[in-house]
Amino acid sequence: MNKKPPFAVAVLPIIVMALVMGIGFGIYRYSVELLLLVVSFFTVVLARLYGTSWDQVSEAVSEKIGKSFMAIFIFVFVGLIIGTWMLSGTIPMMIYYGLKLLSPSMFLVSAFIITVIVSVCTGTSFGSVGTVGLALIGIASGLGVNMAAAAGAIISGAYFGDKMSPLSDTTNLAPVAAGTTLFEHIRHMFYTTLPASLVCLAVYFIAGRSSAVVSTAESSAATEMMDGLASTFQFNLLLLLPLIIVLVGSAMGKPTIPVMFTAALTAGALAMIFQGAAIGSVITAGFGGFQLSMLPAIDPEAVAAPIKALLERGGMNSMMTTVLKVLCAFLFAGAMSAGGFMETILDTLKSFVHSDGSLILVTVIATLITGIVVGNAYIPILLCGELFKDAFQERGLDAKNLSRTLEDAGTCVIPLVPWSAGGAYMAGTLGVPTMEYFPWTIFCYTGFLFAILWGFTGFGIARIPRAEMGGTQQAEV
């Protein structure tokens, strides 16, 4: 029979996680996957001491993987897109014209705005980063922009859409979990999203004028990269067709995976038409990634090393490390859940609620902890939505306050966690470690900071009209 662990025991796996990851990964750069397994099995052993069987842990892990399977599977298709879009010249062409149009000093602002637009249209941060984000990080390299700052601006813009787009899965999930409607939820998020975006723009504007962020010594690199790309690929406006398919398909609400596969097939056809690639090269690029040797008219040895490093990437196989990180993280999440550790932590946090502000603060902390532990946005949104729904209603707070808080903390913290699905994907795709882009991913933490501030000041807090509260007595503020 399972015994409920005390709070001191329940937080022990999180403390061990912080120590192991902080020392093992942060200092010695050991494999995140193995470190996750070490912490996971420590948590399993601890759970066994309180009566949790391996079968219960296994069932919890399987349940979490099942709920997130399609999101994990999207990683594979993003790898397919990167490989085929490189071979077709779609991403190289976007980099080429981006280098011509974007200035170094305005790059961070432009990158944020561009990824905001694309992510709102597509509703996916992963797709936005894997397409235009990948092009933008290439442009940053050519313009001499600090890569960590560039990655932070790209990810911030991508998560704007993941949080605000009606096409996003988490944007639809949060109002369901909290008990409000989709567009009420989106409108209410402007109270935290707009000031967070303005902070981003201000910081990126100022940073773009700093020599520490933009290196004037590398000004010639842009010209060299443009010349190299132009001599390697045949550019044509039709090469934008795969991107248009993704944007239009997402805007029409079509299923993500079929849209991505269609875009990859189209890119493969364009690669054969414009780059002279063989069908075997298209298949190989989709699975194993793009190589310059796949272009029949190009001598790979004649291509500059920076361009080669920028272009030779992608493929379904390149995403397997990311998938492995996610699976290892689910073992830890399953053990935390099956052992009752998460329930104990969340119940303890609820005891600190004494005002509207403290309720929102506790909700943010609980959602952040859950997101950091489980490594995806779905579980913290669903779990904390269920846990705090009654508490918000008892205090006379409209459910859209809860749904907004779940998005501010649950959705946006994920790319800041190195072992999470989002953190592993962003770092792997952009080639910048999570801990390096963390300070620059401003949008991902200013949102929940504004949520806490508004909770204590009362600004932007919607209350349930007395007529709708029925027999529920509104709590004093």
Secondary structure in CASP SS format (residue, H / E / C, confidence):
PFRMAT SS
TARGET T0000
AUTHOR 0000-0000-0000
METHOD secondary structure of the structure
MODEL  1
M C 1.00
N C 1.00
K C 1.00
K C 1.00
P C 1.00
P C 1.00
F H 1.00
A H 1.00
V H 1.00
A H 1.00
V C 1.00
L H 1.00
P H 1.00
I H 1.00
I H 1.00
V H 1.00
M H 1.00
A H 1.00
L H 1.00
V H 1.00
M H 1.00
G H 1.00
I H 1.00
G H 1.00
F H 1.00
G C 1.00
I C 1.00
Y C 1.00
R C 1.00
Y C 1.00
S C 1.00
V H 1.00
E H 1.00
L H 1.00
L H 1.00
L H 1.00
L H 1.00
V H 1.00
V H 1.00
S H 1.00
F H 1.00
F H 1.00
T H 1.00
V H 1.00
V H 1.00
L H 1.00
A H 1.00
R H 1.00
L H 1.00
Y C 1.00
G C 1.00
T C 1.00
S C 1.00
W H 1.00
D H 1.00
Q H 1.00
V H 1.00
S H 1.00
E H 1.00
A H 1.00
V H 1.00
S H 1.00
E H 1.00
K H 1.00
I H 1.00
G H 1.00
K H 1.00
S H 1.00
F H 1.00
M H 1.00
A H 1.00
I H 1.00
F H 1.00
I H 1.00
F H 1.00
V H 1.00
F H 1.00
V H 1.00
G H 1.00
L H 1.00
I H 1.00
I H 1.00
G H 1.00
T H 1.00
W H 1.00
M H 1.00
L H 1.00
S H 1.00
G C 1.00
T H 1.00
I H 1.00
P H 1.00
M H 1.00
M H 1.00
I H 1.00
Y H 1.00
Y H 1.00
G H 1.00
L H 1.00
K H 1.00
L H 1.00
L C 1.00
S C 1.00
P H 1.00
S H 1.00
M H 1.00
F H 1.00
L H 1.00
V H 1.00
S H 1.00
A H 1.00
F H 1.00
I H 1.00
I H 1.00
T H 1.00
V H 1.00
I H 1.00
V H 1.00
S H 1.00
V H 1.00
C H 1.00
T H 1.00
G C 1.00
T C 1.00
S H 1.00
F H 1.00
G H 1.00
S H 1.00
V H 1.00
G H 1.00
T H 1.00
V H 1.00
G H 1.00
L H 1.00
A H 1.00
L H 1.00
I H 1.00
G H 1.00
I H 1.00
A H 1.00
S H 1.00
G H 1.00
L H 1.00
G C 1.00
V E 1.00
N C 1.00
M H 1.00
A H 1.00
A H 1.00
A H 1.00
A H 1.00
G H 1.00
A H 1.00
I H 1.00
I H 1.00
S H 1.00
G H 1.00
A H 1.00
Y H 1.00
F H 1.00
G H 1.00
D H 1.00
K H 1.00
M H 1.00
S C 1.00
P C 1.00
L C 1.00
S C 1.00
D H 1.00
T H 1.00
T H 1.00
N H 1.00
L H 1.00
A H 1.00
P H 1.00
V H 1.00
A H 1.00
A H 1.00
G C 1.00
T C 1.00
T C 1.00
L H 1.00
F H 1.00
E H 1.00
H H 1.00
I H 1.00
R H 1.00
H H 1.00
M H 1.00
F H 1.00
Y H 1.00
T H 1.00
T H 1.00
L H 1.00
P H 1.00
A H 1.00
S H 1.00
L H 1.00
V H 1.00
C H 1.00
L H 1.00
A H 1.00
V H 1.00
Y H 1.00
F H 1.00
I H 1.00
A H 1.00
G C 1.00
R C 1.00
S C 1.00
S C 1.00
A C 1.00
V C 1.00
V E 1.00
S C 1.00
T H 1.00
A H 1.00
E H 1.00
S H 1.00
S H 1.00
A H 1.00
A H 1.00
T H 1.00
E H 1.00
M H 1.00
M H 1.00
D H 1.00
G H 1.00
L H 1.00
A H 1.00
S H 1.00
T H 1.00
F C 1.00
Q C 1.00
F C 1.00
N C 1.00
L H 1.00
L H 1.00
L H 1.00
L H 1.00
L H 1.00
P H 1.00
L H 1.00
I H 1.00
I H 1.00
V H 1.00
L H 1.00
V H 1.00
G H 1.00
S H 1.00
A H 1.00
M C 1.00
G C 1.00
K C 1.00
P C 1.00
T H 1.00
I H 1.00
P H 1.00
V H 1.00
M H 1.00
F H 1.00
T H 1.00
A H 1.00
A H 1.00
L H 1.00
T H 1.00
A H 1.00
G H 1.00
A H 1.00
L H 1.00
A H 1.00
M H 1.00
I H 1.00
F H 1.00
Q C 1.00
G C 1.00
A C 1.00
A C 1.00
I H 1.00
G H 1.00
S H 1.00
V H 1.00
I H 1.00
T H 1.00
A H 1.00
G H 1.00
F H 1.00
G H 1.00
G C 1.00
F C 1.00
Q C 1.00
L H 1.00
S H 1.00
M H 1.00
L C 1.00
P C 1.00
A C 1.00
I C 1.00
D C 1.00
P H 1.00
E H 1.00
A H 1.00
V C 1.00
A C 1.00
A H 1.00
P H 1.00
I H 1.00
K H 1.00
A H 1.00
L H 1.00
L H 1.00
E C 1.00
R C 1.00
G C 1.00
G C 1.00
M H 1.00
N H 1.00
S H 1.00
M H 1.00
M H 1.00
T H 1.00
T H 1.00
V H 1.00
L H 1.00
K H 1.00
V H 1.00
L H 1.00
C H 1.00
A H 1.00
F H 1.00
L H 1.00
F H 1.00
A H 1.00
G H 1.00
A H 1.00
M H 1.00
S H 1.00
A H 1.00
G C 1.00
G C 1.00
F H 1.00
M H 1.00
E H 1.00
T H 1.00
I H 1.00
L H 1.00
D H 1.00
T H 1.00
L H 1.00
K H 1.00
S C 1.00
F C 1.00
V C 1.00
H C 1.00
S C 1.00
D H 1.00
G H 1.00
S H 1.00
L H 1.00
I H 1.00
L H 1.00
V H 1.00
T H 1.00
V H 1.00
I H 1.00
A H 1.00
T H 1.00
L H 1.00
I H 1.00
T H 1.00
G H 1.00
I H 1.00
V H 1.00
V H 1.00
G C 1.00
N C 1.00
A C 1.00
Y H 1.00
I H 1.00
P H 1.00
I H 1.00
L H 1.00
L H 1.00
C H 1.00
G H 1.00
E H 1.00
L H 1.00
F H 1.00
K H 1.00
D H 1.00
A H 1.00
F H 1.00
Q H 1.00
E H 1.00
R C 1.00
G C 1.00
L E 1.00
D C 1.00
A H 1.00
K H 1.00
N H 1.00
L H 1.00
S H 1.00
R H 1.00
T H 1.00
L H 1.00
E H 1.00
D H 1.00
A H 1.00
G H 1.00
T H 1.00
C C 1.00
V C 1.00
I H 1.00
P H 1.00
L H 1.00
V C 1.00
P C 1.00
W C 1.00
S C 1.00
A H 1.00
G H 1.00
G H 1.00
A H 1.00
Y H 1.00
M H 1.00
A H 1.00
G H 1.00
T H 1.00
L H 1.00
G C 1.00
V C 1.00
P C 1.00
T H 1.00
M H 1.00
E H 1.00
Y H 1.00
F H 1.00
P H 1.00
W H 1.00
T C 1.00
I C 1.00
F H 1.00
C H 1.00
Y H 1.00
T H 1.00
G H 1.00
F H 1.00
L H 1.00
F H 1.00
A H 1.00
I H 1.00
L H 1.00
W H 1.00
G H 1.00
F H 1.00
T H 1.00
G C 1.00
F C 1.00
G C 1.00
I C 1.00
A C 1.00
R E 1.00
I C 1.00
P C 1.00
R H 1.00
A H 1.00
E H 1.00
M C 1.00
G C 1.00
G C 1.00
T C 1.00
Q C 1.00
Q C 1.00
A C 1.00
E C 1.00
V C 1.00
END
